């Protein structure tokens, strides 16, 4: 029983992380996750269990006599106890059987106590029919749950009903079961299976779907009279960022075709309870727009740069005071970058000191950006993009750190994958470019010397390969990447890794990658879907394995954070596995070394 409840709980939890792009019928995942490690093992048998032929029981007697009897109920439903004779137990539940056997012993012996327990329940055959994946006959315990029996049959098909399952007995009895209450935290149906019972799963007759900003988007089966409020409750309720100003219901109309019905919960609190759903309805709960409209931004040489709430009638003097001006602030001239209704931007120049002193104040619009310049030096700007709440170009002050910029940009989104952070710097890029150009010139000179010396066709082929690699290197753009590790974020601020920003720095926070790349000497360089726990050889095999020129002793991994190592056992999403080129041993060893050096340089340039 605990295993069943745990699986139901896992089903509900797993539903919370879905986002509705590919909606599945609610409850289907349960049958693929339930464990059926022996339906008759380790089970607590309820007192209501009715005994029958094949049940193995144990009767313990103590008092004036002490005796233990282990026996099995025969085909006629009886057991045989010395001095008591045949005792009929079929048709009695455990509680009734204990009371009955106690009475029989009391007629023969005085002052005795009797205990009856079921050692091993009988196994019976039941039929599972209808919309299940593997209909047929199954051997089960009479106290098995209907969920376990359906799981034995492979689970319910997508169009099968989870709410009108029938259990029919040989005596003509019929019980209808709705599994939804179980999935929503209720108790399992009170059923004891009998020999040759039929469990029948019909086609579901009515389905609706709900997607978007709900905790458990899915396709739900409905019975007559389901309202929109109940469907939202089925879906676990709405998410915090659900837009409840409007909910859209797409309905199939046989006369006019598909149409949209708009529901406005904030205007009418009772509309969810009053709106009745129909078969085929598709409910869409939108997310609140991530765009923030009512704010203004101050950047530059100012004491408190950042984002501020915009209010109607707000002026520059409302958010910039005389105490905010620094000694190096250019007071005579500042700029406002403003978005127009057409989507273009305009630049308005004004006197900052006059605005602050309210001599000639300037009224602000939503999303205005105020740029305050320095007397002595131009503004320093950096750009931050990706999974950040407010990606944009920011003006930085002297001594500003990376953590300060991230805080100003609103922090990370829930999709941010910090190990893959890409930080690039102009000065590093310039230095890398100079080093690359110097490297190319040196190797070009060496290859030309070798070309004039050699007469070997093999070495001539190597020289041509080297020239091709040099051309590819010359066309490669270096990025100036600097390795930064933002994890753990709570310990990053103020640490040695929290570097000072420079003008032109760029930071990109990507979402979690889903692939591992394989490059170099493999037959089919490719991006392979990440597989947890898989080592490098798995991805190399998926990329067509090694070419004949592969240097299998020189395989390395460029990690998602920009570092590289030879740990081929631990591969993470976003990593790049590089298989090196092996120039075969031949007289021109210097030439061979140059070719390999060029190859690796081409592979690791970022």
C-alpha positions in Angstrom: 0.0 0.0 0.0 2.8 2.4 0.9 4.4 1.7 -2.5 1.1 2.5 -4.3 0.7 5.8 -2.4 4.3 6.8 -3.1 3.9 6.2 -6.8 0.8 8.3 -6.9 2.7 11.1 -5.1 5.5 10.8 -7.6 3.0 11.1 -10.4 1.6 14.3 -9.0 5.0 15.8 -8.3 6.2 15.0 -11.8 3.2 16.7 -13.3 4.2 20.0 -11.6 7.3 20.4 -13.9 5.4 20.0 -17.1 4.7 23.1 -19.2 2.0 21.9 -21.6 3.8 21.8 -24.9 3.0 18.2 -25.4 0.0 17.5 -23.1 -0.6 13.9 -22.0 -3.7 12.3 -20.4 -3.6 12.8 -16.7 -2.8 9.6 -14.8 -1.1 7.7 -17.6 2.4 8.0 -16.2 1.4 6.2 -13.0 1.2 2.8 -14.7 4.7 3.0 -16.1 6.2 3.9 -12.7 4.4 1.5 -10.4 6.6 -1.5 -9.1 5.0 -4.9 -9.1 7.6 -7.0 -7.2 5.3 -9.9 -6.3 1.7 -9.1 -5.6 1.5 -11.7 -2.8 4.7 -10.8 -1.0 4.9 -8.7 2.2 1.3 -7.5 2.0 -0.8 -6.5 5.0 -4.1 -8.4 4.7 -7.1 -6.4 5.8 -9.5 -7.8 8.4 -12.3 -7.6 5.8 -10.6 -10.2 3.7 -12.9 -13.1 2.9 -11.4 -16.6 3.2 -11.7 -19.2 0.5 -10.2 -22.4 -0.9 -6.4 -22.2 -1.2 -5.8 -19.7 1.8 -3.1 -20.9 4.1 -3.9 -20.1 7.7 -2.4 -20.6 11.2 -4.5 -21.1 14.4 -2.7 -20.7 17.7 -4.4 -21.9 21.0 -3.2 -21.2 24.5 -4.6 -21.6 28.0 -5.3 -25.1 29.4 -3.8 -26.4 26.1 -1.2 -24.9 23.9 -1.3 -25.9 20.3 -0.6 -24.4 16.8 -2.3 -25.6 13.7 -1.1 -24.7 10.1 -3.5 -25.7 7.4 -5.0 -24.8 4.1 -8.6 -24.3 3.3 -9.7 -27.2 1.0 -11.8 -27.0 -2.2 -15.0 -27.4 -0.1 -14.0 -24.4 2.0 -13.2 -26.4 5.1 -10.2 -27.1 7.5 -9.8 -30.1 9.8 -8.9 -29.6 13.5 -8.4 -32.6 15.8 -11.4 -33.0 18.3 -13.3 -30.2 16.5 -13.6 -31.9 13.1 -14.4 -30.0 9.9 -14.7 -26.2 10.2 -16.2 -24.3 7.3 -14.4 -20.9 6.8 -15.2 -20.0 3.2 -17.4 -16.9 3.0 -16.2 -15.5 6.4 -13.8 -12.6 6.6 -10.9 -12.8 9.0 -12.7 -11.1 11.9 -15.7 -13.4 11.6 -13.5 -16.5 11.2 -11.5 -15.7 14.4 -14.7 -15.2 16.4 -16.2 -18.4 14.9 -13.2 -20.6 15.7 -12.9 -19.1 19.2 -16.4 -20.2 19.9 -15.8 -23.7 18.7 -12.8 -24.1 20.9 -14.7 -22.7 23.9 -17.3 -25.4 23.5 -14.6 -28.1 23.9 -12.1 -26.4 26.2 -12.4 -24.0 29.0 -10.3 -20.9 29.5 -8.5 -20.9 26.1 -7.6 -18.1 23.8 -7.5 -18.5 20.0 -5.7 -16.4 17.4 -6.2 -16.9 13.6 -3.9 -15.4 11.1 -3.6 -15.7 7.3 -0.1 -16.9 6.4 -0.5 -16.8 2.7 -3.5 -15.7 0.7 -4.7 -17.7 -2.3 -4.1 -16.6 -5.8 -7.0 -16.2 -8.3 -7.4 -15.5 -11.9 -9.1 -12.3 -13.1 -9.8 -10.9 -16.6 -8.7 -7.4 -17.6 -10.5 -6.2 -20.7 -11.1 -3.1 -22.8 -8.8 -0.1 -23.2 -5.7 -1.5 -21.6 -2.4 -2.1 -23.3 -2.2 -5.8 -22.6 -5.7 -7.3 -22.1 -5.8 -10.9 -20.8 -6.0 -13.1 -17.8 -3.9 -12.3 -14.7 -3.1 -14.1 -11.5 -3.5 -11.8 -8.5 -4.1 -11.7 -4.8 -7.8 -11.1 -3.8 -6.7 -8.1 -1.9 -4.6 -6.6 -4.7 -5.6 -3.1 -5.6 -7.3 -2.2 -8.9 -4.2 0.0 -9.7 -1.9 -3.0 -9.4 -4.1 -5.2 -11.6 -4.3 -2.4 -14.3 -0.5 -2.0 -14.1 -0.1 -5.7 -14.7 -2.1 -5.2 -17.9 0.3 -2.4 -19.0 -1.9 0.4 -17.9 -4.8 2.3 -19.5 -4.5 3.4 -23.1 -4.6 7.2 -23.8 -8.2 7.2 -24.8 -9.3 4.8 -22.0 -11.3 5.9 -19.1 -9.8 6.3 -15.6 -13.1 7.3 -14.2 -15.6 4.6 -15.3 -13.7 1.4 -14.7 -16.0 -1.6 -13.9 -15.4 -4.6 -11.8 -17.9 -7.4 -12.6 -18.3 -10.6 -10.7 -19.6 -14.1 -11.8 -22.7 -13.5 -9.7 -23.7 -10.5 -11.8 -22.5 -7.9 -9.4 -20.9 -4.7 -10.8 -18.9 -1.9 -9.1 -17.8 1.3 -10.9 -14.5 2.9 -10.0 -13.3 6.5 -10.4 -9.5 6.6 -10.0 -9.2 10.4 -10.0 -9.9 10.7 -6.2 -7.0 8.3 -5.6 -4.7 10.4 -7.7 -5.7 13.5 -5.8 -4.9 12.0 -2.4 -8.0 9.9 -1.6 -8.1 6.2 -0.5 -8.0 3.2 -2.8 -11.4 1.7 -3.7 -12.7 -0.9 -1.2 -12.5 -4.1 -3.4 -11.7 -7.7 -2.7 -11.4 -9.6 -6.0 -13.1 -12.9 -6.5 -12.2 -15.7 -8.9 -12.8 -14.8 -12.5 -13.8 -11.2 -11.8 -13.7 -9.0 -15.0 -12.0 -5.6 -14.8 -13.3 -3.6 -17.8 -11.9 -0.2 -19.0 -14.2 1.5 -21.4 -13.3 4.3 -23.8 -13.3 7.7 -22.2 -16.2 9.7 -23.5 -15.3 13.3 -22.7 -11.9 15.0 -22.4 -10.7 18.6 -21.9 -7.2 20.0 -21.7 -5.6 22.8 -19.7 -2.2 24.3 -20.5 0.0 27.3 -19.7 0.5 28.8 -16.2 -0.9 25.9 -14.1 1.0 23.4 -12.0 -0.1 20.2 -13.8 -1.0 20.9 -17.4 -2.6 17.8 -19.0 -5.6 16.3 -20.7 -8.3 15.5 -18.1 -11.3 13.2 -18.4 -14.6 14.9 -17.3 -17.9 13.6 -16.2 -21.1 15.5 -16.6 -21.2 18.9 -15.0 -17.5 19.8 -14.6 -16.9 23.5 -14.2 -13.8 25.5 -14.9 -12.9 25.9 -11.2 -12.8 22.1 -10.7 -10.5 21.7 -13.8 -8.1 24.3 -12.4 -8.1 22.4 -9.1 -7.4 19.1 -11.0 -4.4 21.0 -12.6 -3.0 21.8 -9.1 -4.0 25.4 -9.3 -2.4 28.3 -11.1 1.2 29.4 -10.9 2.3 32.6 -9.3 2.9 34.2 -12.7 -0.4 33.3 -14.1 -2.3 36.1 -15.8 -5.8 35.9 -14.4 -7.1 38.9 -16.2 -8.2 36.6 -19.0 -8.4 32.8 -19.5 -9.1 31.5 -23.0 -11.3 28.5 -23.7 -11.1 27.1 -27.3 -14.3 25.2 -28.1 -15.3 23.1 -31.0 -18.6 24.3 -32.5 -20.2 22.0 -35.1 -21.8 24.9 -36.9 -19.3 27.7 -36.7 -16.1 25.7 -36.2 -13.5 26.4 -33.5 -14.0 29.5 -31.5 -12.5 31.3 -28.5 -14.4 32.1 -25.4 -12.8 34.7 -23.1 -13.2 34.3 -19.3 -12.4 37.3 -17.0 -11.9 35.9 -13.5 -10.8 39.3 -12.0 -13.9 41.0 -13.2 -16.3 38.2 -12.1 -14.9 36.0 -9.2 -17.7 33.4 -9.7 -17.1 32.9 -13.4 -14.9 29.9 -12.9 -17.5 28.1 -10.8 -20.3 29.0 -13.2 -18.6 28.2 -16.5 -19.4 24.6 -17.6 -16.9 22.7 -19.7 -17.8 20.6 -22.8 -16.0 17.7 -24.4 -13.0 18.9 -26.4 -12.6 22.2 -24.7 -9.0 23.5 -24.6 -8.3 25.9 -21.7 -5.3 28.2 -21.9 -4.0 30.1 -18.8 -1.5 32.8 -20.0 1.6 33.9 -18.2 2.1 37.4 -17.0 4.3 39.3 -19.4 7.9 39.4 -18.3 8.3 42.9 -19.6 8.3 45.5 -16.8 6.8 48.7 -18.0 6.6 51.1 -15.0 10.3 51.8 -14.4 13.0 54.2 -15.3 16.8 53.6 -15.3 19.7 55.8 -14.1 23.2 55.0 -15.4 26.6 56.6 -15.3 28.5 58.8 -12.9 25.9 59.0 -10.1 25.8 57.9 -6.5 22.8 55.5 -6.8 22.4 54.1 -10.3 19.8 51.5 -11.0 16.1 50.9 -11.7 13.4 53.0 -10.1 9.6 52.7 -10.1 8.0 55.1 -12.5 4.9 56.9 -11.3 2.6 59.2 -13.3 3.9 62.8 -13.3 7.4 61.8 -12.2 10.3 64.2 -12.9 14.1 63.8 -12.9 14.2 65.7 -9.5 12.0 63.0 -7.9 14.7 60.4 -8.3 18.0 62.4 -8.5 18.9 64.7 -5.6 21.8 67.1 -5.3 23.4 64.6 -2.8 23.5 62.0 -5.6 25.9 64.1 -7.7 29.6 63.0 -7.5 32.6 65.4 -7.8 33.3 64.0 -11.3 29.6 64.2 -12.4 29.1 66.3 -15.6 26.3 68.5 -14.2 25.7 70.7 -17.3 24.6 68.0 -19.7 22.8 64.6 -19.4 20.7 62.5 -21.7 17.4 60.6 -21.7 17.1 57.7 -24.1 13.3 57.3 -24.7 11.3 54.7 -26.6 8.7 56.2 -28.9 5.3 54.6 -29.7 6.6 53.5 -33.1 9.4 51.5 -31.4 12.3 53.8 -32.3 14.5 55.6 -29.8 15.1 59.3 -29.4 17.8 61.1 -27.3 16.8 64.2 -25.2 19.6 66.3 -23.8 19.0 68.4 -20.7 20.9 70.2 -17.9 21.2 67.8 -15.0 21.9 70.5 -12.4 18.9 72.6 -13.5 16.6 69.6 -13.4 17.8 68.5 -9.9 17.3 72.1 -8.6 13.9 72.2 -10.3 14.9 75.3 -12.3 14.0 73.4 -15.5 12.8 70.0 -14.5 12.2 67.2 -17.0 9.1 64.9 -16.9 9.9 61.2 -17.3 8.1 58.5 -19.3 8.0 54.8 -18.5 11.2 52.9 -19.6 13.2 56.2 -19.9 17.0 55.7 -19.4 18.9 58.6 -17.9 22.6 58.7 -18.8 24.8 60.8 -16.5 28.3 61.4 -17.9 31.6 62.1 -16.3 33.7 65.3 -16.6 37.0 63.5 -17.1 36.4 60.3 -19.0 33.9 58.6 -21.3 31.3 56.2 -19.9 32.3 52.6 -19.5 29.7 50.1 -20.7 29.2 46.3 -20.4 26.6 44.1 -21.8 24.8 41.2 -20.0 22.5 38.8 -21.9 20.8 35.4 -21.6 19.0 34.0 -18.6 19.0 37.3 -16.7 15.9 39.2 -15.6 16.9 42.5 -17.3 19.4 41.8 -20.1 20.8 45.0 -21.5 23.8 47.3 -21.9 24.8 48.9 -18.5 27.0 51.8 -17.7 29.5 50.9 -15.0 31.4 52.9 -12.4 35.1 52.5 -11.4 35.6 49.5 -9.2 32.2 47.8 -10.0 32.3 44.0 -9.8 30.6 41.2 -11.7 28.3 40.4 -8.8 27.2 44.1 -8.6 26.3 44.1 -12.3 24.2 40.8 -12.0 22.3 42.3 -9.0 21.6 45.5 -11.0 20.3 43.3 -13.8 17.8 41.7 -11.5 19.5 38.4 -10.9 19.2 35.1 -12.7 16.0 33.6 -14.2 15.0 30.1 -13.1 16.5 28.7 -16.4 20.0 30.1 -15.8 22.8 27.5 -16.0 25.7 29.1 -14.1 28.5 26.6 -15.0 28.1 27.6 -18.7 28.6 31.4 -18.1 30.5 33.0 -20.9 32.6 36.1 -19.9 34.5 37.9 -22.7 36.9 40.9 -22.4 38.1 43.2 -25.2 41.7 43.4 -23.9 42.0 39.6 -23.7 40.6 39.2 -27.2 43.1 41.7 -28.6 46.0 39.9 -26.9 44.8 36.5 -28.1 44.4 37.9 -31.6 48.0 39.2 -31.6 49.3 35.8 -30.3 47.3 33.9 -32.9 48.7 36.1 -35.7 52.2 35.7 -34.5 51.7 31.9 -34.2 50.4 31.7 -37.8 53.3 33.7 -39.2 55.9 31.5 -37.5 54.3 28.3 -38.7 53.8 29.6 -42.2 57.6 30.3 -42.3 58.4 26.8 -41.1 56.1 25.1 -43.5 57.6 27.0 -46.4 61.1 25.9 -45.4 60.0 22.3 -45.1 58.3 22.5 -48.5 61.6 23.6 -50.1 63.5 20.8 -48.4 61.3 17.8 -48.9 60.8 15.6 -51.9 58.6 13.0 -50.1 55.0 12.8 -51.4 53.8 12.0 -47.9 55.5 15.1 -46.4 54.2 17.2 -49.2 50.7 16.0 -48.3 51.3 16.9 -44.7 52.5 20.4 -45.7 49.3 21.0 -47.7 47.2 19.9 -44.7 49.2 22.3 -42.6 48.5 25.2 -45.0 44.8 24.4 -44.9 44.8 24.4 -41.1 46.6 27.7 -41.1 44.0 29.2 -43.4 41.3 28.0 -41.2 43.1 29.5 -38.2 43.5 32.8 -39.9 39.7 33.0 -40.5 38.9 32.1 -36.9 37.6 34.8 -34.6 38.9 34.7 -31.0 36.5 35.8 -28.3 38.7 36.8 -25.4 36.9 34.4 -23.1 37.8 34.5 -19.4 36.9 31.5 -17.2 34.6 32.6 -14.4 32.8 30.3 -12.0 29.6 31.8 -10.5 28.7 28.7 -8.4 28.0 28.7 -5.6 26.4 32.1 -6.1 26.0 32.8 -2.4 29.8 32.5 -1.9 30.7 34.2 -5.2 30.1 37.8 -4.0 33.2 39.4 -2.7 35.4 36.3 -3.5 38.6 36.4 -5.6 36.5 35.3 -8.6 34.3 38.4 -8.3 36.4 40.3 -10.9 36.4 44.0 -11.5 34.6 44.9 -14.8 36.2 46.7 -17.7 34.7 48.7 -20.5 33.5 46.4 -23.3 33.1 43.3 -21.1 30.3 41.0 -22.2 28.5 38.3 -20.0 26.2 35.7 -21.3 24.2 33.4 -19.0 22.9 30.5 -21.1 20.1 28.1 -20.3 21.1 24.5 -19.4 22.5 22.9 -22.5 20.9 19.6 -23.7 23.7 18.3 -25.9 27.3 17.2 -25.8 29.4 18.0 -28.9 32.0 15.7 -30.5 34.6 17.2 -32.8 37.9 16.3 -34.4 38.8 12.9 -35.8 35.4 11.2 -35.7 33.5 10.0 -38.7 30.5 12.2 -38.1 31.1 15.2 -35.8 27.8 16.0 -34.2 25.8 17.3 -31.2 24.6 14.3 -29.2 21.7 14.6 -26.6 23.2 14.5 -23.1 22.8 11.2 -21.3 23.3 11.3 -17.5 26.2 9.1 -16.4 27.5 8.4 -20.0 31.3 8.6 -20.5 33.1 10.0 -23.5 33.2 6.7 -25.4 29.3 6.7 -25.6 29.3 10.1 -27.4 32.2 9.1 -29.6 30.4 6.0 -30.7 27.3 8.0 -31.4 29.4 10.3 -33.6 30.5 7.4 -35.8 33.6 6.3 -33.8 37.2 7.2 -34.7 38.6 8.0 -38.2 41.8 6.2 -39.3 43.8 9.4 -38.4 42.4 9.6 -34.8 44.9 9.9 -32.0 43.1 7.8 -29.4 45.6 8.6 -26.8 45.0 12.3 -27.1 41.3 12.9 -26.4 40.4 15.8 -24.2 37.2 17.6 -23.1 36.6 21.4 -23.4 34.3 21.9 -20.5 31.2 24.1 -20.6 32.9 26.6 -18.4 35.8 27.1 -20.9 38.4 24.9 -19.1 39.8 21.7 -20.6 41.0 18.4 -19.2 41.3 14.7 -20.0 38.7 13.3 -17.6 36.7 11.2 -20.1 34.5 9.6 -17.4 32.6 12.6 -16.3 30.8 14.4 -19.1 28.4 17.3 -18.5 25.8 18.9 -20.8 27.5 21.5 -23.0 30.9 19.8 -22.9 32.9 19.4 -26.2 34.8 16.2 -26.7 37.8 16.6 -29.1 39.5 13.6 -30.7 43.0 14.6 -31.8 44.7 14.1 -35.2 47.7 11.7 -35.3 50.3 12.4 -38.0 51.9 8.9 -38.6 55.6 8.5 -37.7 57.7 9.3 -40.7 61.2 10.9 -41.4 59.9 14.5 -41.0 59.2 14.5 -37.2 59.4 18.3 -37.0 56.8 18.5 -39.7 54.6 16.0 -37.9 54.8 18.0 -34.6 53.8 21.2 -36.4 50.8 19.6 -38.1 49.6 18.2 -34.7 50.2 21.6 -33.0 48.2 23.4 -35.7 45.4 20.8 -35.4 45.1 21.3 -31.7 45.3 25.1 -31.9 42.4 25.0 -34.4 40.3 22.8 -32.1 40.7 24.8 -28.9 40.4 28.3 -30.2 37.3 29.8 -28.6 
